[in-house]
């Protein structure tokens, strides 16, 4: 019986740490009159790398028709030490979406 409990506990702790590793990337949605942009924001260089991965994954799925076509995803780098307020963050998301080719 003890043999089965130990792997279950180790697996549960492993899954808990995986979930906490992705919790540092924030996401914001900007509505542009029927078209939406999801901005994944990273506050550290590692978070920004994860935000880029999430945005790239979203875009790949969107191009494969697995995600809605009216929603675009971008990554925003906030690791430079300058905190953006809501208006500046919205402008950065829109600017990144416009700069990104379809």
N, C-alpha and C positions, 0 to 999 in steps of 0.2 A: 504494500500500500504506500509506503514512504517513497518508493521509486516513482510513483505517478504524481505525487504532490509536488516534489521539487521541480520537475520540468514545467509544471503548470504555473508555479509561482514565478519562475525565471521568465517564462513567456509573457506573463501578465506585466511584469516590471519592464520588460523590453518594449511592449506595446505602449505602455504609459510614457516611456521616455521618447518614443518616436512621435507621439502626439504632441508632446511639449516642445519638441524641436521645431515644429512648423507653426506654433502659435505666435511667434514673434513677427510674422509678416501680417500687416494690416491690409485690408482691402476696402476700397471706397468705390461707389458707383456714381457716375455722373450721367444724368439724363440730358440728351441733346435732341429734344423734340422727336421722340420715337426711335432714336438711335442711342444706345448706351455705351459707355466706356467703363470698364472695370480697371481701376488702378491698384496694383499690388505695390505696397510701400514698404521698403526696407530701411530700418533705422541704423543698421550697422553694415559693414561690407558683406558679412556672411548673410545677413537678412536680405540685403539687396540681391545677392546671388540667388537666393531662394525665391525672391520675388520675380526675378528674370525667368527662372525655371517654371514657375507657376504661370506666368504670362505666356511663355512659349508653348507650354502644354495646352493652355486654353486656346491659343491661336491655331495650333495643330488640329485640335479637336474641332474647332470651328470650320477649318478648311475641309475637314473630312465629313462635314455636315452632322457632327455629333453634338454640337453646341448651337445655340441660336445665332443666325447670321447677323442679327441686328445688334449684337454685343461684341465689342472689341476689347482686348485686354492689353495693358501696357504695364511696365515696371517703372517705379519712381524711386530714385535714389535720394534718401534723406540722411545718408551716413556722413555727410560733409559737416555736420555739427550745427547746421542752421535749421531750426524748426520752422515749418511752414504753418501758417494759420489755415483755416478752412478755405478761404477765398484763394489764397496762393496755391494751396494743394489742388483745388479744382482747376485752376488755370494751368498748373503743371501737367495734370492728367490730360486735359484737352489738347494742350500743345504737343505732348508726346504722342497722342493718338493721331493728330494731324500730320506730324512728322513721319509717322510710320506708314510705309507703303501698304496697300491692300493686299 
